[in-house]
Amino acid sequence: MSFVKGLKCRECGAEQPAAPKAICEECFGPLEVTYDYAAVARGFDRDRVASRPRSMWRFRELLPIDGDRILGEEVGGTPLVRADRLAARLGVRELYIKNDAVNFPTLSFKDRVVSVALTKAREFGMTTVGCASTGNLANAVAAQGVRHGFETCILVPEDLEAAKILGTTVFGARLVGVKGDYDQVNRLCSQIADRFGWGIVNVNLRPFYGEGSKTVGFEIAEQLGWKAPANVVCCMAGGSLITKIGKAFGELAKLGFIDKSPTAFHGAQATGCNPIVAAVNDGTGEIRPVKAKTIARSLAIGNPADGYYAARLIKDSGGQAEDASDVEIVDGIRLLAETEGIFTETAGGVTVAVAKKLIEQGRLPRTEPIVLVITGNGLKTIDALVSTAAVYPVIEPRLEAFEKTIARADALAAAAAKPAAAASVTPSSFVTSSKSAVPPAPNHGRTSWPSR
C-alpha cells in the first residue's frame, strides 16, 4: 500500500501527482514527496519496525513506493557506534558515529538513495538509469543497476579519483567522463533526461531519490532508543542529506515515535568548496556558487541544489557551519581511524575535522550527545593519504632485530609524548577521567622511524 499523496513544490506549495520530474511547473521550484501521515499512523508503529529485517526498508511506509517490489532490500541498517575513544580525544561526553562507510553494496550512504530511485524507476517503467556523480553515486548506480537488470549510463567529471572510476566500471556500467566540474556534468544530465527519457536518479527522479536519505535519520533515532540526538554533524555537498535527516526526525515526531526534542544540525564542508557554510556564516542564507578546489571531491559541488534549504535548517535549528582545509581533512581521516578503527573517505574527514573545530571554538557543546554522520569508505579515496603514509621499518628475520626496532619506536613515542602532556589542557572534570583512561593515539605517519 502506498502512503504517497504526490509531489509538492517547496517554494509555492503547488501540488501535482507523483511523476518523474523534479521542478515545479508553476514557479520552477524543487518538488518534494508528501505523505498521508494519518493513514501511515494507523498501521505503523515501533513494534512493526522492530519485527522487520534490519535494513532501511523497515521504514517503508515513509518511503515513496507504490508497490510491494523493492529493489535493494538489504541496503541500510548500518551501525551507530558509541565512539568513546574519539570522544576522549575531542573532550566531549557522549559521541556516536553513524557509519555508512559499511553500507551495502558499495560502502556509502548513496546506496540508500539509489535503492529508492531504482525502485521508482521500475515502477515508472524505465529501463535505463544513470546519474551525474562525484563518485559514490556512480558506484551505487552501477552496482544496483546491473543487479536489478537496468541499462546504466553514468557521467562524471574527468578528474575523479581512480578508485571511484574502477568502482564504477567493474560492474560493466557505461561511464562517460566530462571535461568540466560536477555542476556542468549535472546540467548535461538534465538535458539527457529530457532527450532520452532515462531515469537520471539525481535529476528527474530526484524527489524520490532524496527520500532515501531520511533512513539515516530514522535509524539514528531507533538506535538511540527512539530519541533524536541533541546534535548532528553532517558533511554537505548538494545539501540534501542534512535536510532529509531533519525531515526524518520531524516525521518520527509527528507519528509519535520520538519526543519533539530539538536537534541542532551542524553543516561541514571543505574550505575549497563551501558555499553553504558561507551562506550560513555571512547571515544572508544566499548561495553564491563557487569553483570547487578540494581533495574532498565527493563534496565538490559549487552550486548545491539544496544549499538554501540546508543553510536554513542549520540556522533554524540553532546549529553551526564550518569548513576544513585539505590538511585538516586528512588529519580528520586519521583521527577517526586511530581512535575508532573506522576508515572514512575524505568527506568523512571533513565531518570529523569540522566537529573538532566547532568543539574547540565552543560552538558545539561538550556535554550534549553528538552524532557524526560518516558517509563513505576510505578505500574510495586512498590517494588523499598516499603522501602522508606511515614510514615503516624493514628488518632482518631475527628476534634481536625486532626487539631493537620496538625499543627505538617506544623511545621515540615517549619523547614525543612528554611535551604534549605538559601542554595539554583539560576542559572539564568529566574529561579528566576519560583522557587518563584513553591516552592520545600515536601520531602515525608524521614522524619517520629511526634508521638502523
Phi, psi and omega per residue, in radians:
M1 nan 2.372 3.130
S2 -1.692 2.426 3.080
F3 -1.924 0.222 -3.140
V4 -1.367 2.244 3.063
K5 -1.508 -0.611 -3.126
G6 2.679 -2.703 3.112
L7 -1.961 2.525 -3.137
K8 -2.351 2.388 3.135
C9 -1.247 2.318 -3.135
R10 -1.318 -0.167 3.139
E11 -1.814 -1.093 -3.044
C12 -1.648 -0.208 3.113
G13 1.453 0.043 3.126
A14 -1.072 2.435 -3.119
E15 -1.929 2.595 3.094
Q16 -2.685 2.825 -3.114
P17 -1.128 2.724 3.084
A18 -1.120 2.217 -3.126
A19 -2.780 2.840 3.125
P20 -1.290 1.356 3.105
K21 -2.631 2.660 -3.065
A22 -2.120 -0.202 -3.003
I23 -2.064 2.370 3.122
C24 -1.153 2.338 3.128
E25 -1.318 -0.276 -3.107
E26 -1.525 -0.823 -3.017
C27 -2.253 -0.007 -3.131
F28 1.193 0.352 3.024
G29 -1.395 2.939 -3.129
P30 -1.328 2.541 3.130
L31 -1.686 2.609 3.129
E32 -2.387 2.583 3.135
V33 -1.289 2.414 3.044
T34 -2.065 2.708 -3.045
Y35 -2.254 2.760 3.003
D36 -1.574 1.567 -3.036
Y37 -1.184 -0.524 3.104
A38 -1.105 -0.729 3.112
A39 -1.196 -0.684 3.096
V40 -1.024 -0.785 -3.045
A41 -1.108 -0.416 -3.066
R42 -1.233 -0.421 -3.098
G43 -2.394 0.252 -3.057
F44 -2.241 2.065 3.141
D45 -2.547 -3.104 -3.094
R46 -1.057 -0.681 -3.135
D47 -1.105 -0.675 3.113
R48 -1.108 -0.730 3.100
V49 -1.066 -0.860 -3.069
A50 -1.104 -0.434 -3.095
S51 -1.380 -0.163 -3.034
R52 -1.743 2.814 3.079
P53 -0.997 2.640 -3.078
R54 -1.396 1.526 3.037
S55 -2.606 3.046 -3.138
M56 -1.081 -0.397 -3.041
W57 -1.422 0.042 2.986
R58 -1.215 -0.187 3.091
F59 -1.918 0.574 -2.976
R60 -1.073 -0.477 -3.141
E61 -1.097 -0.388 -3.135
L62 -1.863 0.417 3.060
L63 -2.139 2.626 -2.905
P64 -1.506 1.070 3.123
I65 -1.981 2.660 -3.105
D66 -1.840 -0.525 -3.068
G67 -1.925 -2.928 -3.135
D68 -1.694 -0.189 -3.078
R69 -1.501 2.008 -3.121
I70 -1.918 2.320 3.075
L71 -1.759 1.999 -3.123
G72 1.687 0.794 -3.099
E73 -1.108 -0.327 -3.080
E74 -1.578 -0.080 -3.034
V75 -1.283 2.527 3.070
G76 1.556 -2.805 -3.087
G77 1.187 0.554 -3.095
T78 -1.375 2.769 -3.030
P79 -1.296 2.610 2.898
L80 -1.843 1.945 -2.977
V81 -1.720 2.213 3.012
R82 -1.279 2.012 -2.962
A83 -1.816 1.252 -3.059
D84 -1.213 -0.655 -3.131
R85 -1.189 -0.747 3.087
L86 -1.161 -0.648 3.099
A87 -1.031 -0.737 3.130
A88 -1.119 -0.718 3.119
R89 -1.138 -0.616 -3.112
L90 -1.543 -0.226 3.134
G91 1.326 0.686 3.104
V92 -2.143 2.801 -3.017
R93 -1.438 -0.776 -2.974
E94 -2.446 2.003 -3.032
L95 -2.374 2.408 3.136
Y96 -2.271 2.632 3.037
I97 -2.006 2.058 2.962
K98 -1.493 1.890 -2.883
N99 -1.768 1.459 3.048
D100 -1.457 0.132 3.009
A101 -1.204 -0.183 3.116
V102 -2.008 0.371 -3.133
N103 -1.181 2.702 3.109
F104 -1.793 2.398 0.067
P105 -1.777 -0.108 -2.975
T106 -2.099 0.353 2.914
L107 1.181 0.647 3.004
S108 -2.716 2.867 -3.137
F109 -1.144 -0.281 3.125
K110 -1.113 -0.355 3.065
D111 -1.049 -0.545 -3.141
R112 -1.173 -0.912 -3.073
V113 -1.158 -0.580 3.137
V114 -1.241 -0.638 3.087
S115 -1.002 -0.776 3.114
V116 -1.209 -0.793 -3.081
A117 -1.080 -0.722 -3.127
L118 -1.268 -0.564 3.040
T119 -1.070 -0.737 3.099
K120 -1.215 -0.669 3.107
A121 -1.013 -0.727 3.105
R122 -1.146 -0.718 3.115
E123 -1.114 -0.595 3.127
F124 -1.427 -0.021 3.105
G125 1.397 0.292 3.135
M126 -1.363 2.548 3.128
T127 -2.031 -0.240 3.098
T128 -2.160 2.299 3.110
V129 -2.216 2.799 -3.141
G130 -2.891 -2.978 -3.130
C131 -2.911 2.841 2.825
A132 -1.746 2.320 -2.973
S133 -2.552 2.624 2.931
T134 -1.741 0.192 2.999
G135 2.394 -1.105 -3.060
N136 -1.120 -0.712 3.126
L137 -1.152 -0.651 3.086
A138 -1.034 -0.795 3.112
N139 -1.047 -0.799 -3.066
A140 -1.176 -0.737 3.114
V141 -1.155 -0.720 -3.129
A142 -1.086 -0.837 -3.076
A143 -1.188 -0.889 -3.095
Q144 -1.294 -0.514 3.090
G145 -1.065 -0.858 -3.121
V146 -1.189 -0.632 -3.119
R147 -1.118 -0.578 -3.060
H148 -1.831 0.247 2.947
G149 1.431 0.400 3.085
F150 -1.625 2.645 2.815
E151 -1.355 2.490 -3.087
T152 -2.220 2.522 3.050
C153 -2.487 2.059 -2.988
I154 -2.129 2.302 -3.138
L155 -2.005 2.356 -3.095
V156 -2.424 2.753 2.970
P157 -1.082 2.573 -3.015
E158 -1.165 -0.351 -3.060
D159 -1.736 0.447 -3.115
L160 -1.145 2.680 3.117
E161 -1.015 2.483 -3.101
A162 -1.036 -0.672 -3.115
A163 -1.100 -0.626 -3.142
K164 -1.346 -0.531 3.026
I165 -1.127 -0.847 3.125
L166 -1.095 -0.671 -3.141
G167 -1.220 -0.080 3.047
T168 -1.819 -0.874 -3.061
T169 -1.224 -0.421 -3.137
V170 -1.062 -0.415 -3.141
F171 -1.535 0.039 3.121
G172 1.430 0.259 -3.122
A173 -1.270 2.622 2.999
R174 -1.367 2.055 -3.088
L175 -2.024 2.337 3.121
V176 -2.213 2.120 3.045
G177 -1.500 2.519 -3.087
V178 -2.122 2.343 3.093
K179 -1.323 1.611 -3.088
G180 2.800 -3.124 3.134
D181 -1.589 -3.096 -3.076
Y182 -1.049 -0.700 -3.081
D183 -1.084 -0.623 3.080
Q184 -1.230 -0.670 3.081
V185 -1.077 -0.763 -3.100
N186 -1.119 -0.709 3.098
R187 -1.097 -0.697 3.107
L188 -1.116 -0.706 3.134
C189 -1.134 -0.562 3.067
S190 -1.100 -0.714 3.105
Q191 -1.165 -0.687 3.130
I192 -1.119 -0.736 3.130
A193 -1.071 -0.713 3.119
D194 -1.181 -0.724 -3.055
R195 -1.270 -0.787 -2.980
F196 -1.823 -0.219 -3.132
G197 1.263 0.326 3.117
W198 -1.297 2.800 3.070
G199 -1.534 1.568 3.074
I200 -1.491 1.917 -2.850
V201 -1.046 -0.621 -3.129
N202 -1.794 0.384 3.040
V203 -2.159 -1.565 -3.087
N204 -1.361 -0.252 3.047
L205 -1.776 0.137 -2.993
R206 -1.004 -0.707 3.140
P207 -1.027 -0.636 -3.116
F208 -1.415 -0.761 3.104
Y209 -0.934 -0.840 -3.099
G210 -1.062 -0.518 -3.124
E211 -1.106 -0.447 3.109
G212 -1.056 -0.515 3.136
S213 -1.173 -0.394 3.120
K214 -1.027 -0.507 -3.057
T215 -1.149 -0.387 3.007
V216 -1.062 -0.811 3.127
G217 -1.179 -0.742 3.100
F218 -0.979 -0.816 -3.088
E219 -1.185 -0.692 3.103
I220 -1.017 -0.828 -3.123
A221 -1.081 -0.799 3.134
E222 -1.107 -0.755 -3.087
Q223 -1.221 -0.350 3.050
L224 -1.570 0.189 -3.130
G225 1.456 0.647 -3.138
W226 1.047 1.022 2.975
K227 -2.655 2.645 3.108
A228 -1.523 2.500 3.119
P229 -1.267 2.778 3.111
A230 -1.204 -0.533 -3.075
N231 -2.479 2.412 3.012
V232 -2.198 2.268 3.027
V233 -1.952 2.183 -3.000
C234 -2.445 2.376 3.060
C235 -1.260 2.754 -3.079
M236 -2.341 2.279 3.000
A237 -2.024 -1.452 3.032
G238 -1.374 -0.289 3.115
G239 1.658 -0.040 -3.054
S240 -1.244 -0.774 -3.005
L241 -0.993 -0.865 -3.086
I242 -1.112 -0.631 3.127
T243 -1.228 -0.595 -3.127
K244 -1.304 -0.564 3.022
I245 -1.104 -0.708 3.061
G246 -1.066 -0.753 3.105
K247 -1.093 -0.671 -3.135
A248 -1.067 -0.826 3.126
F249 -1.094 -0.654 3.116
G250 -1.119 -0.722 3.133
E251 -1.178 -0.722 3.128
L252 -1.114 -0.672 3.091
A253 -1.160 -0.720 3.139
K254 -1.045 -0.626 -3.093
L255 -1.573 -0.031 3.108
G256 1.447 0.213 3.111
F257 -1.268 -0.606 3.138
I258 -2.336 2.792 3.040
D259 -1.254 2.753 3.133
K260 -1.453 1.058 3.116
S261 -1.590 2.488 -3.075
P262 -1.265 2.510 3.008
T263 -2.118 2.262 3.046
A264 -1.564 2.200 -3.136
F265 -1.767 2.211 -3.099
H266 -2.015 2.149 -3.061
G267 -1.706 2.428 -3.090
A268 -2.160 2.270 3.051
Q269 -2.371 2.909 3.030
A270 -1.383 2.533 3.127
T271 -0.996 -0.611 -3.116
G272 -1.360 0.019 3.083
C273 -2.799 1.433 -2.971
N274 -2.266 0.768 -3.086
P275 -1.120 -0.567 -3.140
I276 -1.290 -0.744 3.091
V277 -1.026 -0.771 3.136
A278 -1.084 -0.703 -3.137
A279 -1.119 -0.635 3.106
V280 -1.253 -0.853 -2.980
N281 -1.333 -0.392 3.085
D282 -1.549 -0.052 3.040
G283 1.429 -0.056 -3.079
T284 -1.534 -0.512 -3.021
G285 1.256 0.100 -3.093
E286 -1.589 2.237 3.132
I287 -1.492 2.059 3.073
R288 -1.883 1.968 -3.094
P289 -0.984 2.532 3.136
V290 -2.249 2.853 3.019
K291 -1.613 2.019 -3.016
A292 -1.260 2.404 3.036
K293 -2.612 1.622 -3.069
T294 -2.766 2.700 3.045
I295 -1.287 -0.304 3.106
A296 -1.458 1.292 -3.018
R297 -1.187 -0.454 3.103
S298 -1.201 -0.248 3.083
L299 -1.852 0.125 -3.012
A300 -1.466 1.162 3.081
I301 -2.049 1.835 -3.022
G302 -1.322 -0.365 3.139
N303 -2.255 1.369 -2.978
P304 -1.207 2.233 -3.067
A305 -1.077 -0.645 -3.121
D306 -1.878 0.354 -3.084
G307 -1.030 -0.773 -3.129
Y308 -1.058 -0.750 -3.103
Y309 -1.249 -0.602 3.076
A310 -1.139 -0.778 3.125
A311 -1.077 -0.712 -3.130
R312 -1.160 -0.723 3.111
L313 -1.057 -0.793 -3.122
I314 -1.026 -0.843 -3.117
K315 -1.167 -0.805 -3.086
D316 -1.145 -0.509 -3.102
S317 -1.521 -0.082 -3.079
G318 1.396 0.353 -3.138
G319 -1.505 -3.032 -3.107
Q320 -2.262 2.867 3.065
A321 -2.358 2.436 -3.118
E322 -2.691 2.804 3.115
D323 -2.135 2.949 -3.103
A324 -2.348 2.409 3.101
S325 -1.291 2.950 3.123
D326 -1.027 -0.722 3.117
V327 -1.111 -0.754 3.127
E328 -1.152 -0.578 3.102
I329 -1.103 -0.830 3.125
V330 -1.097 -0.738 3.091
D331 -1.068 -0.644 3.111
G332 -1.143 -0.719 3.084
I333 -1.036 -0.826 -3.099
R334 -1.183 -0.673 -3.141
L335 -1.079 -0.784 3.117
L336 -1.135 -0.728 3.138
A337 -1.138 -0.758 -3.055
E338 -1.291 -0.392 -3.128
T339 -1.744 -0.699 -3.001
E340 -2.060 -0.032 3.137
G341 1.189 0.464 3.119
I342 -1.978 2.129 -3.113
F343 -1.741 1.908 -3.106
T344 -1.872 2.775 3.062
E345 -1.347 -3.092 -3.078
T346 -1.059 -0.603 3.114
A347 -1.066 -0.711 3.077
G348 -1.168 -0.597 3.051
G349 -1.068 -0.637 3.059
V350 -1.082 -0.804 -3.123
T351 -1.043 -0.835 -3.124
V352 -1.142 -0.778 -3.108
A353 -1.101 -0.733 3.137
V354 -1.198 -0.705 3.080
A355 -1.018 -0.765 3.126
K356 -1.047 -0.796 -3.140
K357 -1.129 -0.762 -3.127
L358 -1.121 -0.668 3.103
I359 -1.139 -0.816 -3.132
E360 -1.120 -0.545 3.134
Q361 -1.442 -0.087 -3.107
G362 1.344 0.294 -3.109
R363 -1.702 -0.150 3.084
L364 -2.200 1.980 -2.998
P365 -1.043 2.332 -3.131
R366 -1.309 -0.401 -3.005
T367 -1.736 0.008 -3.136
E368 -1.857 2.646 3.090
P369 -1.061 2.426 -3.126
I370 -2.274 2.358 3.012
V371 -2.020 2.192 3.013
L372 -1.738 2.219 -3.136
V373 -1.639 1.975 3.131
I374 -1.770 2.080 -2.884
T375 -1.731 -0.260 -3.068
G376 -2.777 2.885 -3.003
N377 -1.571 2.461 -3.108
G378 -1.136 -0.357 3.106
L379 -1.133 -0.261 3.139
K380 -1.420 -0.352 -3.036
T381 -2.338 0.744 -3.094
I382 -1.145 -0.382 3.135
D383 -1.072 -0.464 -3.141
A384 -1.202 -0.341 -3.074
L385 -1.850 -0.155 -3.010
V386 -0.980 -0.773 -3.069
S387 -1.233 -0.245 3.139
T388 -1.951 0.237 -3.096
A389 -1.054 2.473 -3.122
A390 -1.111 2.437 3.018
V391 -1.477 2.290 -3.115
Y392 -2.173 2.639 -3.096
P393 -1.399 2.684 2.997
V394 -2.083 2.137 -3.018
I395 -2.131 2.895 2.999
E396 -1.247 2.686 -3.090
P397 -1.356 1.061 -3.136
R398 -2.333 2.490 -3.132
L399 -1.063 -0.651 3.141
E400 -1.064 -0.739 3.127
A401 -1.129 -0.673 3.120
F402 -1.144 -0.770 -3.118
E403 -1.093 -0.700 3.114
K404 -1.124 -0.702 -3.133
T405 -1.145 -0.764 3.132
I406 -1.134 -0.715 3.140
A407 -1.080 -0.742 3.121
R408 -1.129 -0.722 3.137
A409 -1.131 -0.719 3.123
D410 -1.125 -0.709 3.129
A411 -1.119 -0.723 3.122
L412 -1.120 -0.740 3.138
A413 -1.143 -0.702 3.138
A414 -1.129 -0.734 3.132
A415 -1.119 -0.673 3.138
A416 -1.244 -0.510 -3.075
A417 -1.328 -0.489 -3.063
K418 -1.076 -0.915 3.113
P419 -1.162 -0.540 3.123
A420 -1.156 -0.697 3.138
A421 -1.170 -0.678 -3.136
A422 -1.164 -0.539 -3.071
A423 -1.593 -0.123 -3.051
S424 -1.204 2.587 3.110
V425 -2.217 2.202 -3.138
T426 -1.573 2.058 -3.035
P427 -1.243 -0.504 -3.113
S428 -2.826 2.949 -3.011
S429 -1.134 -0.645 -3.086
F430 -1.203 -0.423 3.131
V431 -1.289 -0.490 -3.059
T432 -1.001 -0.817 -3.093
S433 -1.196 -0.699 -3.107
S434 -1.232 -0.594 3.130
K435 -1.216 -0.627 3.131
S436 -1.250 -0.537 3.131
A437 -1.330 -0.537 -3.100
V438 -2.196 1.674 -3.124
P439 -1.192 2.731 3.119
P440 -0.990 2.453 3.112
A441 -1.213 2.640 3.120
P442 -1.102 2.668 -3.085
N443 -1.490 1.166 -3.054
H444 -1.036 2.413 3.008
G445 1.550 -0.066 -3.093
R446 -1.935 -0.201 3.008
T447 -2.318 2.439 -3.105
S448 -1.468 2.742 3.056
W449 -1.217 2.570 3.085
P450 -1.175 2.572 3.117
S451 -1.246 2.605 -3.136
R452 -1.464 nan nan
